[in-house]
Amino acid sequence: MTSIIKFTALQGALEEGPLAYHLQIDDFSILLDCGWDEDFTLGRLDPILKMCSKFDAVLLTFPDLYHLGAIPYLVGKGHITCPIYATMPVHKMGQLFMYDLFLSRNNYEDFNLFTLDDVDNAFDKMTTLKYSQTANFTGRGQGIRAIPLAAGHMLGGAIWRIVKDGDEEIIYAVDFNHKKERHLNGCNLDALSRPSLFITDAFNANLQQERRKARDGLLLTEMIQALRKKGNVLVAVDTAGRTLELIQLLETLWKNPDSGLMVYSIALLNNVCYNVLEFAKSQMEWMSDKIVRGFEDKRNNPFSFKYIKCCHTIADVDELPEPKVVLTSVPDLQSGFSRELFIRWCDNPRNTIVLTNRTSPNTLTRKLMEKGDVKELELEVKARVKLDGEELEVYQKKKLEEKLEQQRLEAEREALEESDSDISDEEPEAHIPGEKQDQHDLLLTSSQAKSRSGFFKQAKRMFPMFPYVEEVLKWDDYGEIISLEEYNFSDVKLVDTQMMASEETETRIEEVMEVEPEPEKHVEDEIPTKCVTTVQTVHIAAKVLYINFEGRSDSKSIKELLEKIKPRQLVLVHGSKDSTMSLAKYCQENSVCLGEVFSPAIGDTIDATMERHIFQVKLIDSLISQIKFAKTSTAELAWVDGQIKIPEVTASDENVTNEDDENLSEEEKLQRATELKEKLAQQAAVKADVVPSLNRLPASRIPPHKAIFFNEPKLADLKQALVKAGFQAEFNKGALIVNDLVAIKKTVAGVIQLEGCVCEVYYAVRNLLYSQYAIV
């Protein structure tokens, strides 16, 4: 039975920002991607927050901010509790993306929308899948399954194939790349043929990309020109996505002795660059066939770099000799190291700024791309600085007050403990759970205590031994609380005794012993800081250019793939209004889509149900006895011609008779009216539940039908059937030649054609070919 399919654009419809879409199959709700904008405005998440309780599953495609940036906030704050599905690289690299984005914000401003703990909690709840592995849903999603397929573009990127009971097939494919790259294979859309609904993006619908060789040559030329002028090169990249393709390219260029680049410094700068490279080394099975073969044959790991240095701070970059090339995050230049280096380097005409990604509108990167000749910009410069002067005094005073208050509370607690222990002999000793208890080996009896008592009366219990206080180990959620002071090393450093004979060694030991110990690192973390924001006018003298390393299919490729897939219905999202309308117009004019082409705006809900007029009828026995079924591999099919008859439901006389109520009391009249109302309601319900019947149609009224062929055979299977029937069959240039008289071919559209001389062999082959089909 045809399912009800509805699609709602929550984000990323007629725009180029983050993506989030709601797909409803009958009563089962799926959230496709869950991105966030660079500004992290909560207002953008309002459409998602309103529907969080309805989601039954979340499917993620890529690890970057635009596809899963809102997951830490929505899961960490408890808004989304349903299962989340992603591939292993999307899970791991996405976590590194969010780490880097959080630290890039928190190092320069007070960012409190989510924490690193929220990031960990969100990604710990994800279910990871491999390519072509099936995720079977339960409950309301019984019979629905989701399968990730390779999408290219980024490591672990997925195209989601959603299937309902083998009848409905929905494909969600955004930002895919069909071209093979250095570290990734392209997506394979050959297996996707005529899905019920195809959801794709129009991001590059009007873009014709240059060839990869031309882009690589342009990047090499610009870098060499800048470095030879003693200028630095800033390449704005993402954290763990397209960065892997770029560093593969640059490492290859630096290894080439003819390029002359090995004398210059090159660095990868972000907060988690070491983790990114280490994880990339362990995920080569998700990469291109060339990388897999190289590792299997020669144990060659392409992410063990010789020239690219990992840097985690600006200070690490400053230590590298100039001129240098720095690949740093974040690509939109809104925060992080990329923004700081841009402000520092943009006023030098010898430097070059390379932009590799089209980010959301209103970001610094987008402004530089749209206004290539801009010379001045007013930018917000954010920084985290140490407190000094009056602010530091206020902070220290506040900390001192908090410390004194804590000491006061501890003193009151200790006094309470002493008062509880100073009780009379007749009163039982109070016990406070969780507190230390004084224990003694011996306790004096009442007579012994009286004999030892002096002139003054004592209320305390008397013991012949000093008390022993038992230490109670303190525990928290992570185990026993350990005091760091007990594990500090001695200030005196140990020296090998064999080196004592040297006077130089003795002198060094004396110097080492005289040096004061370095302060502990945790003291530096306690230095108070504050975030300041200033507006600064930036003069742009450096060369700024955009080179497309996004790794997405371009306009020509998207159109060819859509013509090959031929979906029944098409939804276009994630593109500007012009690009979306252009691609929709192309699909309609060239009959790419068999059904409708939708281009919803944000908040629009479209009904993508294929069959909207479905009725239930009852077949009578006389009709079923005349039906002749043709068996297929999966079902039995037949033409049915009949006439629908709806049974009539008439009201009984008891219900419609108007009785003379003049002799009835008011209570009896009210009771009679209630009974009549209930009977009429029951009859209406019976009428609504009546199922019409499909009756037999006279033979004279049955129209002729066009023959329909099912179970289209493969040419290889057909060859075996011909050989078994005594014919000589061989393949020649894709055609099956039978007895050198008849040729059987299959066209590009999948239609089998029979050609040859009109003879007995021709008719015999035709009859055998027909026998392979189920003809209705």
BELGIKA-V813960 format. One record per residue. N is the residue number from 1. RES is the residue in one small letter. PHI is phi in whole degrees, 0 to 359 (* if undefined). OMEGA is omega in whole degrees, -180 to 180 (* if undefined). D_LAST is the distance of its C-alpha to the last C-alpha in Angstrom with 1 decimal. Layout:
# BELGIKA-V813960
[[N:RES:PHI:OMEGA:D_LAST] [N:RES:PHI:OMEGA:D_LAST]]
This chain:
# BELGIKA-V813960
[[1:m:*:-178:20.8] [2:t:295:-179:22.0] [3:s:271:175:25.6] [4:i:272:-177:28.4] [5:i:241:178:29.9] [6:k:230:-177:33.3] [7:f:230:-180:35.5] [8:t:235:178:39.2] [9:a:270:178:41.6] [10:l:273:177:44.8] [11:q:211:170:46.4] [12:g:66:177:45.7] [13:a:273:177:43.5] [14:l:269:179:45.2] [15:e:201:-176:48.0] [16:e:247:-178:48.8] [17:g:265:-179:50.3] [18:p:292:-174:49.1] [19:l:247:172:45.5] [20:a:193:-177:44.3] [21:y:225:-180:41.0] [22:h:250:178:39.6] [23:l:246:-180:35.9] [24:q:243:176:34.7] [25:i:246:-171:31.4] [26:d:57:180:31.4] [27:d:258:-176:34.9] [28:f:261:-175:35.5] [29:s:250:180:37.8] [30:i:235:173:38.2] [31:l:263:180:41.1] [32:l:265:-177:40.2] [33:d:65:-178:43.6] [34:c:203:-175:46.9] [35:g:269:180:49.3] [36:w:217:-179:52.8] [37:d:278:180:54.9] [38:e:297:-179:58.1] [39:d:280:179:60.3] [40:f:53:178:58.9] [41:t:278:-179:59.1] [42:l:293:-180:58.0] [43:g:299:179:56.8] [44:r:292:-178:53.9] [45:l:272:-178:52.7] [46:d:305:179:52.8] [47:p:299:179:49.1] [48:i:286:-178:48.3] [49:l:299:-179:51.1] [50:k:292:-175:49.8] [51:m:245:-175:46.5] [52:c:302:-177:47.8] [53:s:289:-177:47.5] [54:k:269:-175:43.8] [55:f:288:176:42.7] [56:d:256:179:41.0] [57:a:197:177:40.8] [58:v:233:178:42.2] [59:l:244:-177:40.6] [60:l:249:-176:43.0] [61:t:257:-175:42.2] [62:f:226:-173:45.6] [63:p:273:-173:49.2] [64:d:275:-174:51.1] [65:l:298:-174:52.6] [66:y:288:-178:49.9] [67:h:247:-180:47.2] [68:l:218:-175:49.1] [69:g:297:-178:52.6] [70:a:269:-178:52.5] [71:i:299:-180:51.5] [72:p:300:-180:55.1] [73:y:288:-174:56.2] [74:l:290:178:53.3] [75:v:280:-179:53.2] [76:g:296:179:57.0] [77:k:270:175:57.7] [78:g:83:-180:55.2] [79:h:283:180:52.8] [80:i:249:180:49.7] [81:t:237:-177:49.3] [82:c:281:179:45.6] [83:p:296:179:44.5] [84:i:239:-176:44.6] [85:y:242:178:42.5] [86:a:200:174:43.5] [87:t:284:-178:43.7] [88:m:300:178:47.0] [89:p:297:177:48.5] [90:v:296:178:47.7] [91:h:296:-176:49.5] [92:k:287:-179:52.5] [93:m:293:177:52.9] [94:g:297:177:52.2] [95:q:296:178:55.1] [96:l:292:174:57.3] [97:f:304:-176:56.2] [98:m:288:174:57.3] [99:y:301:-176:60.5] [100:d:295:180:61.5] [101:l:293:178:60.7] [102:f:297:-179:62.7] [103:l:294:178:65.7] [104:s:297:177:65.6] [105:r:280:-173:65.9] [106:n:291:179:68.3] [107:n:287:-176:70.7] [108:y:234:-178:71.4] [109:e:206:177:70.8] [110:d:277:-178:70.5] [111:f:258:-175:66.8] [112:n:230:179:66.0] [113:l:289:172:62.4] [114:f:208:-177:61.4] [115:t:243:176:63.2] [116:l:294:175:62.6] [117:d:295:176:62.1] [118:d:297:178:59.3] [119:v:297:180:57.7] [120:d:297:-179:58.0] [121:n:297:-178:56.7] [122:a:294:-176:53.6] [123:f:281:174:52.6] [124:d:291:-178:53.5] [125:k:271:-178:50.8] [126:m:280:173:48.0] [127:t:254:-176:45.3] [128:t:265:-179:44.9] [129:l:230:171:41.7] [130:k:263:175:40.9] [131:y:299:179:38.3] [132:s:70:174:34.8] [133:q:276:-173:36.3] [134:t:265:172:34.4] [135:a:254:-179:36.2] [136:n:267:180:34.6] [137:f:273:-179:35.8] [138:t:237:179:36.7] [139:g:68:179:37.5] [140:r:294:179:35.8] [141:g:264:179:34.1] [142:q:301:-178:32.4] [143:g:94:178:29.1] [144:i:258:178:30.3] [145:r:221:-179:31.6] [146:a:237:-176:33.3] [147:i:229:176:33.6] [148:p:277:176:36.3] [149:l:237:-177:35.7] [150:a:297:-178:38.4] [151:a:243:-174:39.4] [152:g:69:176:42.5] [153:h:66:179:45.2] [154:m:222:180:47.2] [155:l:300:-180:47.6] [156:g:82:-180:44.9] [157:g:301:-171:43.1] [158:a:232:162:39.6] [159:i:258:-175:36.3] [160:w:263:175:34.8] [161:r:253:-176:31.1] [162:i:251:-174:30.3] [163:v:236:177:27.2] [164:k:241:175:26.2] [165:d:54:179:24.1] [166:g:74:-178:22.0] [167:d:261:-178:20.4] [168:e:264:178:23.2] [169:e:232:-178:25.1] [170:i:243:-180:28.4] [171:i:246:176:30.6] [172:y:248:-175:34.3] [173:a:228:178:35.9] [174:v:235:176:39.4] [175:d:55:-179:42.2] [176:f:279:179:40.2] [177:n:221:-177:41.5] [178:h:272:-177:39.3] [179:k:273:178:42.4] [180:k:280:-179:44.1] [181:e:240:-177:47.7] [182:r:295:-175:50.7] [183:h:246:-178:50.0] [184:l:222:167:46.3] [185:n:278:176:43.0] [186:g:283:178:40.7] [187:c:286:180:37.6] [188:n:244:-178:34.3] [189:l:259:-179:31.5] [190:d:294:-178:29.1] [191:a:281:-179:27.3] [192:l:264:-177:26.8] [193:s:233:176:23.7] [194:r:51:175:22.4] [195:p:290:179:24.1] [196:s:296:-180:23.8] [197:l:216:179:27.5] [198:f:240:-180:29.9] [199:i:253:-178:33.6] [200:t:218:-176:36.0] [201:d:254:177:39.5] [202:a:246:-175:40.9] [203:f:298:-179:44.3] [204:n:250:-175:44.4] [205:a:296:-180:42.2] [206:n:246:-176:45.2] [207:l:248:175:46.9] [208:q:250:-174:47.0] [209:q:280:171:48.6] [210:e:282:178:51.0] [211:r:290:-176:50.4] [212:r:299:180:51.5] [213:k:297:179:54.3] [214:a:292:179:55.7] [215:r:295:179:55.8] [216:d:296:179:57.4] [217:g:294:179:60.0] [218:l:295:179:60.8] [219:l:297:180:61.4] [220:l:298:-179:63.6] [221:t:297:-178:65.6] [222:e:295:180:66.3] [223:m:293:-179:67.4] [224:i:296:179:69.8] [225:q:299:-180:71.4] [226:a:290:-177:72.1] [227:l:293:179:73.4] [228:r:288:174:75.7] [229:k:270:-178:77.2] [230:k:65:179:77.9] [231:g:252:179:75.3] [232:n:268:179:72.9] [233:v:238:176:69.1] [234:l:254:178:67.2] [235:v:247:-179:63.4] [236:a:276:-177:61.7] [237:v:228:175:58.7] [238:d:276:-173:56.9] [239:t:280:-172:57.8] [240:a:213:-179:55.2] [241:g:247:178:52.2] [242:r:292:177:52.6] [243:t:302:-177:56.1] [244:l:297:178:54.9] [245:e:290:-178:53.6] [246:l:291:-179:56.9] [247:i:290:172:59.2] [248:q:297:179:57.4] [249:l:296:-175:58.0] [250:l:291:176:61.6] [251:e:297:177:62.5] [252:t:295:179:61.2] [253:l:295:-179:63.4] [254:w:290:179:66.4] [255:k:285:-178:66.0] [256:n:287:-178:66.1] [257:p:293:-179:69.8] [258:d:286:-178:69.4] [259:s:286:-179:68.5] [260:g:72:-177:71.9] [261:l:270:-174:70.4] [262:m:293:179:71.6] [263:v:277:-179:75.0] [264:y:258:-180:73.5] [265:s:274:176:72.5] [266:i:220:-174:69.0] [267:a:219:171:68.0] [268:l:251:-173:65.1] [269:l:243:164:66.3] [270:n:198:-173:64.7] [271:n:288:-175:65.5] [272:v:228:-173:63.0] [273:c:296:179:62.9] [274:y:297:180:64.0] [275:n:295:179:61.2] [276:v:298:-178:58.6] [277:l:291:180:59.5] [278:e:295:179:59.8] [279:f:289:178:56.4] [280:a:299:179:54.9] [281:k:296:-175:56.5] [282:s:264:-177:54.6] [283:q:237:-176:51.1] [284:m:287:178:50.6] [285:e:292:177:47.3] [286:w:269:-173:45.8] [287:m:258:-173:47.1] [288:s:289:-180:46.3] [289:d:297:-179:45.7] [290:k:295:179:49.1] [291:i:293:179:51.0] [292:v:296:179:49.3] [293:r:295:180:50.1] [294:g:297:179:53.7] [295:f:285:-179:54.3] [296:e:291:-176:52.9] [297:d:276:-173:54.8] [298:k:243:-176:58.1] [299:r:54:-179:58.1] [300:n:267:178:58.4] [301:n:263:-174:57.9] [302:p:289:-179:57.5] [303:f:255:169:58.9] [304:s:265:-170:62.3] [305:f:272:178:64.1] [306:k:259:-173:67.5] [307:y:254:-178:68.3] [308:i:280:-179:66.5] [309:k:262:176:68.7] [310:c:271:178:67.6] [311:c:232:-179:69.5] [312:h:246:179:69.3] [313:t:219:176:72.0] [314:i:295:179:73.6] [315:a:298:177:76.7] [316:d:296:179:74.8] [317:v:290:-179:73.8] [318:d:297:-180:77.4] [319:e:286:180:78.6] [320:l:284:180:76.6] [321:p:291:177:78.5] [322:e:269:-5:77.7] [323:p:285:-174:75.8] [324:k:210:176:72.6] [325:v:245:-178:68.9] [326:v:235:172:67.6] [327:l:261:-173:63.9] [328:t:220:177:64.0] [329:s:258:19:61.9] [330:v:251:-172:61.0] [331:p:292:-178:59.2] [332:d:276:180:59.8] [333:l:61:-180:63.6] [334:q:271:-178:63.9] [335:s:202:174:65.5] [336:g:80:-176:66.4] [337:f:293:-178:68.0] [338:s:297:179:66.2] [339:r:291:-179:67.9] [340:e:294:179:71.3] [341:l:292:177:71.2] [342:f:298:180:70.0] [343:i:296:-178:73.0] [344:r:282:-172:75.4] [345:w:254:-171:74.1] [346:c:289:-177:72.9] [347:d:272:-180:76.5] [348:n:259:-177:77.1] [349:p:293:179:76.1] [350:r:278:-178:75.8] [351:n:277:179:73.0] [352:t:226:176:69.2] [353:i:250:-179:66.6] [354:v:252:177:63.0] [355:l:259:-174:60.2] [356:t:246:-173:56.9] [357:n:214:173:54.6] [358:r:277:-179:53.9] [359:t:268:-179:54.7] [360:s:294:175:54.4] [361:p:300:178:56.2] [362:n:73:172:59.9] [363:t:270:-178:60.6] [364:l:296:178:63.4] [365:t:299:-179:61.0] [366:r:293:178:59.1] [367:k:296:179:62.3] [368:l:293:179:63.6] [369:m:289:-177:60.4] [370:e:281:179:60.3] [371:k:240:-175:64.1] [372:g:293:-176:64.9] [373:d:260:-179:68.4] [374:v:291:-178:69.6] [375:k:250:-180:73.1] [376:e:223:177:73.9] [377:l:218:173:72.0] [378:e:263:-175:73.1] [379:l:239:171:71.6] [380:e:279:179:72.0] [381:v:253:-179:73.6] [382:k:253:-180:73.2] [383:a:207:174:75.3] [384:r:252:-174:76.4] [385:v:239:179:80.2] [386:k:281:177:82.8] [387:l:285:176:84.9] [388:d:210:177:88.6] [389:g:65:-177:91.6] [390:e:295:180:91.4] [391:e:297:178:87.7] [392:l:293:178:88.4] [393:e:296:178:91.4] [394:v:299:-180:89.3] [395:y:296:180:86.6] [396:q:295:178:89.2] [397:k:297:179:91.0] [398:k:294:178:87.7] [399:k:295:179:87.0] [400:l:295:178:90.6] [401:e:298:179:90.3] [402:e:295:180:87.1] [403:k:292:178:88.8] [404:l:296:178:91.9] [405:e:297:178:89.7] [406:q:295:178:87.9] [407:q:295:179:91.3] [408:r:297:179:92.6] [409:l:295:178:89.6] [410:e:293:178:90.2] [411:a:296:178:93.9] [412:e:297:180:93.1] [413:r:292:178:90.8] [414:e:295:178:93.4] [415:a:297:178:96.1] [416:l:295:178:93.8] [417:e:295:180:93.4] [418:e:295:179:97.2] [419:s:295:178:97.8] [420:d:289:-180:95.3] [421:s:278:-180:97.2] [422:d:272:-180:100.7] [423:i:243:-179:100.5] [424:s:287:-179:103.1] [425:d:294:-177:103.3] [426:e:287:-177:102.2] [427:e:277:177:99.0] [428:p:290:-179:96.0] [429:e:288:-180:95.1] [430:a:287:-180:92.1] [431:h:231:178:89.1] [432:i:261:-178:86.8] [433:p:299:176:83.4] [434:g:85:-179:82.7] [435:e:261:177:86.4] [436:k:289:179:88.9] [437:q:240:177:91.1] [438:d:286:180:94.7] [439:q:240:-180:95.2] [440:h:228:177:98.5] [441:d:286:-176:99.5] [442:l:231:178:102.2] [443:l:231:-179:102.8] [444:l:287:175:106.3] [445:t:284:-178:106.9] [446:s:296:-179:108.5] [447:s:293:179:112.0] [448:q:295:-180:111.8] [449:a:293:180:110.8] [450:k:292:-180:113.8] [451:s:293:-179:116.3] [452:r:268:-177:115.2] [453:s:290:-180:115.0] [454:g:264:-178:117.7] [455:f:291:-177:119.5] [456:f:270:-179:116.4] [457:k:283:179:113.4] [458:q:246:179:110.2] [459:a:267:-177:106.7] [460:k:281:172:104.8] [461:r:288:-177:104.1] [462:m:247:-179:106.2] [463:f:230:179:105.1] [464:p:283:-179:107.3] [465:m:232:176:105.0] [466:f:292:-179:103.6] [467:p:291:175:100.0] [468:y:243:-179:97.1] [469:v:265:-179:94.2] [470:e:278:179:90.8] [471:e:282:178:88.4] [472:v:255:-180:85.0] [473:l:291:179:82.2] [474:k:263:-178:80.1] [475:w:233:171:76.4] [476:d:229:-177:73.6] [477:d:295:-176:69.8] [478:y:255:178:70.2] [479:g:119:-177:72.9] [480:e:291:178:76.7] [481:i:283:-176:78.4] [482:i:252:177:80.3] [483:s:275:-178:83.4] [484:l:294:-178:83.3] [485:e:296:-179:87.1] [486:e:287:-176:87.2] [487:y:246:178:85.2] [488:n:292:177:87.0] [489:f:283:177:88.4] [490:s:292:180:92.1] [491:d:293:-179:93.5] [492:v:277:-180:95.2] [493:k:274:-179:92.9] [494:l:283:-178:93.3] [495:v:231:179:94.5] [496:d:299:-177:94.6] [497:t:292:-180:98.2] [498:q:290:-180:98.3] [499:m:271:-177:98.2] [500:m:292:-178:101.3] [501:a:291:-178:103.6] [502:s:277:179:102.7] [503:e:295:179:104.7] [504:e:295:179:101.7] [505:t:294:178:99.5] [506:e:299:179:102.2] [507:t:297:180:102.5] [508:r:296:180:98.7] [509:i:296:179:98.8] [510:e:299:179:101.6] [511:e:294:180:99.7] [512:v:296:-179:96.5] [513:m:290:180:98.5] [514:e:280:-178:100.2] [515:v:288:178:96.9] [516:e:288:180:95.7] [517:p:296:180:92.3] [518:e:290:178:89.4] [519:p:295:-180:88.1] [520:e:292:-175:85.0] [521:k:291:-176:81.7] [522:h:290:176:80.8] [523:v:290:-179:83.9] [524:e:294:-179:82.4] [525:d:292:-177:79.2] [526:e:272:179:81.4] [527:i:294:-177:82.9] [528:p:291:178:82.0] [529:t:227:175:80.0] [530:k:215:180:78.7] [531:c:255:180:76.1] [532:v:238:179:77.4] [533:t:232:178:75.6] [534:t:231:177:77.3] [535:v:259:-174:76.2] [536:q:234:176:77.0] [537:t:273:-175:76.8] [538:v:255:176:75.3] [539:h:266:-176:76.1] [540:i:258:176:73.3] [541:a:249:180:74.7] [542:a:289:178:72.4] [543:k:281:-180:69.5] [544:v:244:180:66.2] [545:l:218:-180:62.9] [546:y:248:175:59.2] [547:i:238:-172:57.2] [548:n:284:172:53.5] [549:f:240:-176:52.9] [550:e:285:179:50.3] [551:g:73:176:47.5] [552:r:238:176:44.6] [553:s:293:-178:42.0] [554:d:267:-172:43.1] [555:s:300:-176:41.6] [556:k:298:-178:40.1] [557:s:293:-180:38.5] [558:i:299:-179:37.0] [559:k:295:179:35.3] [560:e:294:179:33.9] [561:l:293:178:32.6] [562:l:295:178:30.9] [563:e:295:-180:29.2] [564:k:283:-178:27.9] [565:i:286:-179:26.8] [566:k:51:-180:25.2] [567:p:290:177:25.3] [568:r:288:176:23.5] [569:q:223:-173:26.9] [570:l:229:175:30.4] [571:v:239:-180:33.8] [572:l:252:-177:36.9] [573:v:223:171:40.1] [574:h:52:175:43.4] [575:g:197:176:44.6] [576:s:294:-178:47.1] [577:k:297:-179:46.1] [578:d:295:-178:46.3] [579:s:293:180:44.2] [580:t:293:-180:41.5] [581:m:294:179:41.3] [582:s:295:180:41.3] [583:l:291:178:38.3] [584:a:296:179:36.4] [585:k:296:178:37.1] [586:y:297:-178:35.9] [587:c:295:180:32.6] [588:q:287:-178:32.0] [589:e:289:-177:33.1] [590:n:256:178:31.1] [591:s:53:178:27.8] [592:v:292:-177:28.3] [593:c:254:-180:26.8] [594:l:287:-179:23.5] [595:g:247:-176:25.1] [596:e:268:174:28.7] [597:v:246:-177:31.8] [598:f:256:174:34.4] [599:s:222:-173:38.0] [600:p:287:171:39.7] [601:a:270:-179:43.5] [602:i:297:-179:45.3] [603:g:94:180:44.7] [604:d:283:176:41.6] [605:t:244:-180:38.5] [606:i:248:177:35.1] [607:d:262:-177:32.0] [608:a:260:178:29.2] [609:t:294:-177:26.6] [610:m:288:-179:23.2] [611:e:252:-176:22.0] [612:r:265:-177:25.1] [613:h:243:-178:23.9] [614:i:242:-180:22.5] [615:f:233:179:22.9] [616:q:250:180:22.7] [617:v:231:-180:21.6] [618:k:247:-180:21.9] [619:l:274:179:19.3] [620:i:276:-174:21.3] [621:d:296:-178:21.0] [622:s:296:178:20.3] [623:l:282:-178:17.1] [624:i:295:-178:15.9] [625:s:293:-178:16.8] [626:q:265:-176:14.3] [627:i:284:177:11.1] [628:k:251:-176:8.9] [629:f:271:172:7.9] [630:a:249:-175:6.3] [631:k:278:172:9.4] [632:t:246:-178:10.2] [633:s:290:-176:13.9] [634:t:239:-176:14.6] [635:a:200:174:12.4] [636:e:241:-174:9.9] [637:l:239:178:7.0] [638:a:196:171:5.9] [639:w:283:178:6.8] [640:v:233:176:10.6] [641:d:242:-179:13.1] [642:g:201:-178:16.7] [643:q:233:-177:20.2] [644:i:281:178:22.2] [645:k:231:-179:25.6] [646:i:259:179:28.4] [647:p:296:179:31.1] [648:e:273:177:34.6] [649:v:243:-178:37.3] [650:t:252:179:40.8] [651:a:284:180:44.1] [652:s:286:-179:46.4] [653:d:297:-178:49.7] [654:e:294:-175:51.5] [655:n:274:-173:50.1] [656:v:257:-179:50.7] [657:t:292:178:53.9] [658:n:267:-178:56.8] [659:e:275:177:59.8] [660:d:280:-175:63.4] [661:d:266:-177:64.4] [662:e:291:-177:68.0] [663:n:272:-179:69.4] [664:l:268:176:67.5] [665:s:283:-179:69.1] [666:e:295:179:67.8] [667:e:294:180:66.4] [668:e:292:177:64.5] [669:k:298:-180:63.1] [670:l:294:179:61.8] [671:q:293:178:60.3] [672:r:298:179:58.7] [673:a:295:179:57.1] [674:t:295:179:55.8] [675:e:296:179:54.2] [676:l:297:180:52.5] [677:k:295:-180:51.2] [678:e:293:-180:49.7] [679:k:293:178:48.0] [680:l:296:178:46.5] [681:a:294:178:45.2] [682:q:294:178:43.6] [683:q:294:177:41.9] [684:a:295:178:40.6] [685:a:293:178:39.1] [686:v:297:179:37.5] [687:k:294:180:36.0] [688:a:290:-178:34.6] [689:d:273:-180:33.0] [690:v:291:180:31.3] [691:v:262:179:27.5] [692:p:292:-179:25.7] [693:s:251:177:23.4] [694:l:257:-176:20.0] [695:n:268:-179:20.7] [696:r:291:180:18.9] [697:l:257:179:18.5] [698:p:302:-177:19.8] [699:a:300:-179:17.5] [700:s:292:-177:19.6] [701:r:259:180:18.8] [702:i:281:-178:14.9] [703:p:282:177:14.1] [704:p:289:-178:11.8] [705:h:242:174:8.8] [706:k:281:-178:8.4] [707:a:292:178:5.7] [708:i:239:-176:5.3] [709:f:255:177:6.6] [710:f:240:179:8.0] [711:n:62:179:11.4] [712:e:295:-175:13.2] [713:p:280:172:16.1] [714:k:274:-179:19.7] [715:l:297:179:21.8] [716:a:295:177:24.2] [717:d:293:179:21.6] [718:l:295:178:20.4] [719:k:297:179:24.1] [720:q:298:179:24.6] [721:a:293:180:21.8] [722:l:291:179:23.4] [723:v:297:179:26.9] [724:k:295:179:25.9] [725:a:276:176:24.6] [726:g:100:179:28.0] [727:f:268:174:27.5] [728:q:261:-175:29.9] [729:a:232:179:28.3] [730:e:218:176:30.3] [731:f:272:177:30.0] [732:n:214:179:32.1] [733:k:56:176:32.4] [734:g:85:180:29.0] [735:a:250:179:27.2] [736:l:261:-177:26.1] [737:i:264:-177:28.0] [738:v:246:177:27.1] [739:n:54:-179:30.1] [740:d:56:-179:31.5] [741:l:238:-175:29.3] [742:v:233:179:25.9] [743:a:239:177:25.4] [744:i:246:-177:22.4] [745:k:235:174:23.0] [746:k:239:-178:21.6] [747:t:284:179:22.7] [748:v:297:180:24.4] [749:a:284:178:21.4] [750:g:92:-179:19.4] [751:v:268:179:17.4] [752:i:273:179:17.6] [753:q:245:-180:19.4] [754:l:243:-178:20.3] [755:e:231:177:23.7] [756:g:156:-180:26.1] [757:c:285:178:27.8] [758:v:283:-177:26.1] [759:c:207:-180:26.9] [760:e:296:179:25.7] [761:v:297:-179:25.3] [762:y:300:-178:23.0] [763:y:291:178:20.6] [764:a:293:178:20.9] [765:v:293:179:20.2] [766:r:297:179:17.1] [767:n:296:179:15.7] [768:l:292:178:16.7] [769:l:294:178:15.1] [770:y:297:-178:11.7] [771:s:292:179:12.3] [772:q:282:-178:12.9] [773:y:260:165:9.4] [774:a:259:-173:6.5] [775:i:260:179:3.8] [776:v:244:*:0.0]]
